[in-house]
Amino acid sequence: MKNHDRKFKERALALYNETKSYKTVTEAFKISKGILHKWVHEGIHPHKNIGNKNAQKLDEKAFVKYVDKHPNTTLEELGDKFGVARSTAGEALKRLVQHPHN
């Protein structure tokens, strides 16, 4: 995997912010859609798994109740709603919510 420098990423994200087109940016900068998606959603800094000192504990009862009422909510929306990372919302979803096919 190629390690792109910060200026390169900034230029790619600037074009994306201007055009909102993955195709335009991936063709112009010769990068994959996956790399661009990561940069758009994580920003320029690489993700570091160092923990979040400001993280709050997930209210599991409220989480289950909300998911039952809103079954089509995305992990990102759940994370935003409950103040946790998208990955935390996904782990909680797997652990706490009973799926009809189980």
N, C-alpha and C positions, 0 to 999 in steps of 0.2 A: 504494500500500500504506500502510495506516495505521500510524503509529508509536505503539505502546502504551507507557505509562509503566511503570516498575518495579513500583509498587504494584498496578496492574491485573494485571500478569503474576503477581505473587505471590498475589493473590487467586484467580486462575484456577487456578494450580497447586495451591493449598491445597485447592480444591474437588475437583480431579482426584485428589489424593492421598487425599482422604477417600472419594470415590465410585468411583474407577477407571473412570469412565464418560466417554468422549469426548462422547457425545451430551448428557449432562447439562450439561457445561461449555460446549460450543459453543453450546447453546441459551441458557444463562443469561448468557453473556458476549457473545453475538452475534459469535463469531469462527469462522474456518474450522477444520476438522479438521486441515488442514495446518499452520496456525499453532500450534495446540495441540500437535501431534505434535513440532514443532520445539522448542517450549519444554520439553516433557517430556524430550526426549532431549538437548538442548543446555543446558538450564538457562535461567536468566533473562538471563544475559549474552549478547549477540549474538556469534556466531562471528567471530573475528578470525583472518585467515590470517597469523599472524606467525611461524609455525614453532614447533616444540617443542624447546626446548633439551635436554630430557631424552629425546628420541626415541632409540630404538636402531635399529641397522641390522637389516633383516630377513634372517634366515637362510633364503636362498632354497631350498636343498636340503631343509631340514627342512620348509619351507612346502609344497613340492610333494609331499613324502612324506606329510605330514599330510592334505592335500587329497585325494590318491589314496585314502587309507584312510578318510577321512570326507567323501565328496563332497556331503553335504547340510548341511554346516556353514554357518552364516550369516556374512556379512562381519563383523558385530559380534563373533561368537564367535571368528573368526579373528584379528581385531584384538586381542581380549583375550588369546588364547592366545599370540600372538607379540609383544605389547607395542607394537603400532602402531595408528595410526588406522584406522577402518573404511575410509576412502577409500584408504589405502595398501594395505590388504588387497585391496580391489577392483582396484586398478591392478595389483598383483602377480598376482592371479588371471588377469586378462586377458593379461598379458605372459608368464607362466611356465607356465600349465597348458594342456595340449593337450586340446581338447574333441573328443569322438568324431565330431561332425558336421563337423569342419574337414577 
